Amino acid sequence: MAAIAASAAIASATQEKGKFSLGVLRRDGFLLPFASFDGRTWQVTWPGTDISVPLPIALGDVPKRWWGAAGADAPWTAWLPDAPARPLKLGRPSQVPVFCGAYLAVGTDYRGDAPTEREPTVPKDALALAGDVKPLPISRLSLHAEDTARMLKAITAKFNEEEAIAASQFSLWRHPWGARARAEFPIEIEAFYRATETTPRGTYRTSYIEAIRKFTAREEDQGCGLITYVRGWVTEVPGKEPILNLGARVTYCDRAEVSFLQPFGRIVMEQGGRDGPDVYWVYQLSSWRDEFYTIARVTPDGVRPVLAVAGGGCPKDSPKG
């Protein structure tokens, strides 16, 4: 199949604006709340990485305001990508390590596969939600699909443009390949996520891509050659040129300073106006040194991040892993 569901959460219709709270569910069962919606605005009420906040001894000791718009008594549900949604039984609060820092989490009765101890952070298995809103899926397209080949053609000129800008940002270094020579190396799409929305004025499609161009390793590269890494958004409206919001980074094959997206799902809230529902993507952006839990609003005019909550990180000069 060309598309693989990145979230199994499926709802048949949009929902009215309500009050709810969001968190990420780690593979080891810890819930990390990070944002809430009060019917009008997004808020950050959970302390997260603020280690100056005293750790509550028990669940009942958690200040009610921390739970956000959904409230302290709202049940939490895990929306797993390859299994039915399941309720979460919350346990004790705990400070859990995330990279070089710590995050105030809550234990649950969920247990996924055993995480790798050597990793600086624990993988996320699901979006967790308190409230009556149901997330919708974001599809992951096969890298061998025809749509992936079409997307590659659509972004090639923009890829080259952003690559040239990124290569020019260095003051004491010059890219060993000029623009014409770089164009001889192929571009590969490594990740492709997509969702289609319907409005009273028609449909539009939002995609997120990660693509690279690999260069031949030179002797001084010690086996890890240069790459150009491009990521960003593509908005497609029938009858119009696609909106390409991409950014590039020239780095080495270890990808030490680049971020990768993990989609959790979409929140689609009925607006009732001529522009249709409000649509938000919920996802994680993570690198080898940090991670952020992010919410972005998608519209026919493009994508605008509205909230990014730091989950933890390490200084750039610290050893990886």
ABEGO torsion letter per residue (X at the ends): XABBBABABBBABBBBBBBBBBBBBBAAGBBBBABBBAGABBBBABAEABAABBBBABAAABBAAAAEAAEAABBBBBBBAABBBBBBBBBBBBBBBBEABBBBBBBBABBBBBBBAABABBBBABBBBBEABBBBBBBBBBAABAAAAAAAAAAAAAAAAAAAAAAAABAABBBABBAAAAAABBBBBABBBBBBBBBAAEBBBBBBBBBBBBBBBBAAAGGBBBBBBBBEBBBBBBGBBBBBBBBBBBBBAAGAABBBBBBAEBBBBBAGBAAEBBBBBBBBBBBAABBBBBBBBBBAAEBBBABBBBAEBBBAABBBX
